[in-house]
């Protein structure tokens, strides 16, 4: 049994608000990867290429992101989501331009602080966006919208990392960062043209810290009271158990694989990651709409994702590993899109921000811990780079098996009851 679908082209043609949001995100995400490659390289230059220092770029971002997620999720259920998306982009623009104008890129600490400050803007806008999309798309459009958004994010990663790496190689790091600052301005103008998109103003809410904390806790209570939501809300975190480290390990693989100079090598691997993350959900939409397969998919794709990173570790680091990275992240993209769609369909609108805040808390916290663990393992010589990659893949395979054994039966019962 296959659920109703809307084509990607049909969605973009018929849904103007989604089309403008998609375009704004594409432009902003491409710029993000100019900055990310720059931060990786700056951290390496400031630390004599210490694996732990480079891992720190991702870890500090994740550990800044994580505690903000419950707060920004709550804000997305309180205040206009459109304006939160605008605010997030305005914040990022101001932070990046200020850092460039003041020359604050000359130490490892300043690199970390810039990454942490910029991620605040993304935290403000990301949960608002996840809660906003169901208000501008029909239920029939949601799966296609999430797959297309994931594909767009991934394509932007591939384009941004690839072109960003080449731009840095030719024109330098500051040029790449100025380009990123311009993308925030373009995104702001597009988001300003969007309709309201929730939440509805039903009651006057208190601005007190106690009231806000109470709303965050009530969101967690709602999730815990809904088995169909609490199962799925940590699905991305299951991928991140190994995936957080893998995102960092790609940098080290890029330094050793010999795909040109360091910036270009990292960019090419991130391009494979990005295009894979987008391609997987787009070509797998029919599987994600199949009610017989849905209970198994979140676990099955984790097994695939981990297996292909083990293949990366076991292979010569030639062009073939680009294929393995592409396939692995194609599977992880399916996990991301399907879990997002399930949460949007199963949650009431008034709770969506807090549900996605918890979802993001799980993935960012797990990614940070995974990244730090891998950095410490390599810094102290506990495992080699290839052995660490194998360990990350094994964690994802175990997470996938855990889902199939313990969550799939409940998902099957729920779907059978709804027929």
N, C-alpha and C positions, 0 to 999 in steps of 0.2 A: 504494500500500500504506500503510495507516494503522495505527500502533501502538495497542495497547489503551489506553483512557482510563478515568479515574474522574471522575465528575462532581464539581463543586465542593461542592454541597450534600451529596452522598454522602460525600465526604471529611470534611467537618466533622461530619457526624452519626456516622460510624463510627469515626473516629480521635480519641479523646479527648486524647491527649498533643499531637497537632498542633493541635487546636482551642485548647488552653490556651496553647500557644506563640504561636499566631497572635493570640490576644486580648492577651497580654502585649505583643507587638510593636506592635500597633495603638495601644494606650494610650501606650506609650513614644514611638513615632514621632510621634504627634500633638503631644505635649509638646515634642519636639525642634524642631518648626517654630515654636512659640511663641518658643523661644530664638533660632533662626536669624534670624527677622525682627527680633528685638530687637537682636541683635549687628550686623546690617547698619545699622540706624538709629543705634545708638550710635557706630559707626565713622564714619558720615556726619556726625553732630553734632560729633564730636571733630576732624574734618579739613576742615570747610567743604565737605563733600560731594565730596572728592577721589576720582575713579574708582579710582586706585591704592590708596588707603587702604581703600575698600570691597572691592576685589578681594582685599586682604590678609586679610580675614576668611576667605575660602575658601582662599586660598593657604596661610596658616599652618596651617589645619586639615589640608589635604592633605599638606603637607610634614612635619607631625607624624605623621599617619596612616601615610605611606608606609614610613618605616624601621621602624615597629613591626610591620608586617604579617608579615614573615618570622618574627619572634620569636613573635607571638601565634598564628600558624599552627602553629609547632612546639609551642607549649604545648597547643594543641588536640589534638595527636597524643600528648601525654604525660599530661595531667591530665583529670579528669572535665569534659566539655564543659558539662554542666548547671551545675556550680559556677563555671565561668569566666563563664557568662552572668550568674549571680547577682553575681559579683564586679564585672563591668563596670557593672552598674546601681547597685550600692552605691557604687562609686567616683564615678560621675557625680552621684549624689545628694549625697554629702559635698562635692564640689567646688562645686556650684551653691549649696547652702545656705551654705557658708562664704563664698563671694563676696558673697552678698546680705547676710549678717549683718555682714560687715566693711566693706560699702560700697565694694567694689572694682570700680566701674564708671565711674570718673570720668576716664579717659584712654584714648587709643587703645591704648597698650601693655597696659593692664589688660583691655581688650576682647579683644585678641589672646591674652593669656595665659589668659583664661577659656575661649575657644574651643579652644585647644590642650589645656588640661587636661581638658576634657570629652570631647574626641575620644579620649583615652586609654581611657576607659571603653568607648566604642563599638568601639575596636580590639580590646580584650580579648574582647568578646562576639561580634563579627560573624563571625569565622572559626570560633569554636566552634559558632555556630548553623548555619553552612553545612555543617559536618562532622557536626552532630548530626542534621539532618533525615533523611538517608538511613537512620538507625538507628531512626526511629519511623515511616517510611513504606515501603511496598513499592515495587518498581520501577515497577509500574503506577500508583502514586499520585504518583510524583516530579514528573512534568511538571505535573500539576494542582496539587500542593503549591507548586511554585515559581511558577507563574502566579498562584495565589491569594496567595502571600506578596508577590509584586511588586505585585499589584493592591491588596493591603492597605497596603503601604508607600506606594504612590502616592496611594491615597485618603486615607491619614493625612497625607501632605504637603499635598494639596488642602484637607482639612478644617483641619489645623493652621495652614497658611499663611493661609487665608482667615479663620478665626475668630481666629487669633493677631493678624493685622493689625488686625482690628476691635477686639479686646480692648485692644491697645496704644493705638489711637486714642481709646478711651473711658476706660480705666482706668490706662494708663501701662505702661511697660516692666517695672518691678519686679513688678507683679501677674502679668504673663505669665510671668516667670521663676519665681515661686513656684508657679504652676500646673504648670509643667514639673517642678519638683522633686517634686511629689506623684505624677506619673505614674511616676517611677522606683520609688517605694515599692510602687505597685500591681503593676508588672511583676515586682518581686522576689517578692512573695507568690505570684503565678501560676507563676513559674518553679520555685519551691521544690516545687510539687506534681508536677513532671514526673519521669518515670523516668530511669534512669542515662543511657543513650544513647551510651555509648562514651567514650574508647577502652577496649578490654579490657586488663586488667592482665596482661601476659604475662611481662615481665622487670623487674628492678629497674634503674632508670635513674640515671645519675650526675647530680648537681646542678652539676657544674663548667661553667664558661663554655666550655671547650674541647669538652666533650661536646655542649652545646647548639648551638654553632656547627657542629659536625660533622653534627648532625641536620638543621640548616637546609640545609647544602650538599648532603647526601645527598638531600634533597627536591628541590632544583634538578636534581641528576643524574637522579633518577627522571623528572622532567618532560621533560628533554632527551632521555631514552632512549625516550620514548613519543610518536611523531609525532602520534597522535590527540589527545593532551593538549596538547602544546606549541603546536599550531595554534590551539587554542581559548582557551588561558589568557590571551592578550592581546586577545581579541575586544572586551572592554569598553574596554580602553585605546584601541582604534581609534576607538570612539565618542567617548571623552574627548578625543581630539586637537582636536576642535572643541567638544565638549559641555561641557568644563570652563569654557571662556570663555563659552559660551551661558548657563550657570547664573548667572554673574556679570552678563552683559549684560542678563538679564531685569530685574535691579534697576534699571539705568539706563533701560531701556524703561519700566518702571513709573513712574519719576520724570517721564517726558516724555509718557506716553500720556494722562494725564488721566482715570484711572478712580477719581476721588475723591482724598483726600489721599494723601501718599506711602506711608504704611504700608498703606492699603487697596489702592492701586494695585499695589504689589509683591505683596501677598497674593493679589490676583485673578490675576495672571500665574502665580504659583507654584501656584495652585489649578488653572489650566488645565494646567500642566506635570504636576502630580501626578495628576489624573484621567486625562490622556492616557496616562501611563506605566502606569497600572493597567488602563485599558480595552484598550489594544493587545494585551498578552499574553492577557487573558481571552477576547477575541473571536477571537484568532488561534490558539488551542490546537489546532484541527484541522489548521491549516497546519503548526504545529510538530511534529505527530505524523505528518506525511506524509513517508515516507522519500524520495520523489522530490524534494520541495522542500527538505528539510533542508540539502543541500550548498550551496544558493544563498542561504538566508534570512539568514544572518549578514551577508553583504555587501549583499544587496538592501535590507534595512531601514536600513542605513547611508546608502545613496543617498537613500532616502525622507526620512530624518531631516534630512540636509543640505539637500535641495531645499526643504523647507518652512521652514527658517530663512532661506533666500534669499528665499522668498516674503514672510516677515516684513519683511525689509529693503526689499523692493520695494513694499510696500503702505503706504497711509495707516494710521496707528496708531489704528485704531478697533476695534470689537468683532471684526472679522474676524481680527485677529492672534491672538486667543484660540483660534480654530479652528485656525490654522496651528501654533501652539505645541502644542496638544492632539494634532494628528496627528503632528508631529515626535517628540514624546516617547512617543507610542503605539508608533512604530516602534522607538525606542531601548529601550523596555520589552521588546519581543520579543527584541532582541539580548541583553539582560540575562538574561531567563528561559531562553532556549534555550541560551546558553553555560553558565549555571550547571547546568542539567540534564545537559548533555553531560559536564561535568567530574565531576559526581556519579556518573554511570553508567559512566564510563570509568576512574575512579580506584579503587584499593583503599582500604578504610577506613583502614588504618594510615597512608596518605599524604594523606588528605583535608584535614587542617588545613593542611599545608604547600602543597598545591596551591592552596587558596583563599587562603592568605597571599600566594602569588605573584600570583594573579589580582588580589587587592586592591592589592598593591604596584604593579602595572601601571596600574590605573585611577587610584589616588590620586596617584601621581607625575605621570602625564600630565595629570590635571585641574589639579594645582598649576601645572605649567609653562604650560599653556594659559591659565589664569586670569591669571598674572603677565604673560604676553606680551600679552594683550588690555589689561590695565591700563596697561602701559608704552606701548603703541601709542596709546591714547586720551590718556594723561597728557601725552605729547609731541606730540600733534597729527599723528601720522604718517598716520592714517586717521580718517575720521569714524565715528560710531557705526554708521551703516548699512553703511558699507564694511567695518567690522570684522565685523559680523554675516555679511555675504556671504562673507568669508574663512573664517569658521568652518564655514559650510555647505559650502564648496568642499573643505575638508580632509576632511570626513566622506564626501563623494561620492567623492573620490580613494581613501580607505581602503576604501570598499565595492567599488569597481572592482578594487582590489588583491586583496581577498579572492576575488572571483569569478574573476579571472584565475589566481591562484596557489594558492589553498587549495581551491576548489571541486572541481577534478579529483581531488585526493587524497581528499577526503571522498566523492566518488562511487565511487571504487575501493574504499574501505574498506567502504562500505555494500553494494556489490555482492558483495564477498567474504563478508560476514556472512550473506547470504541463503541 
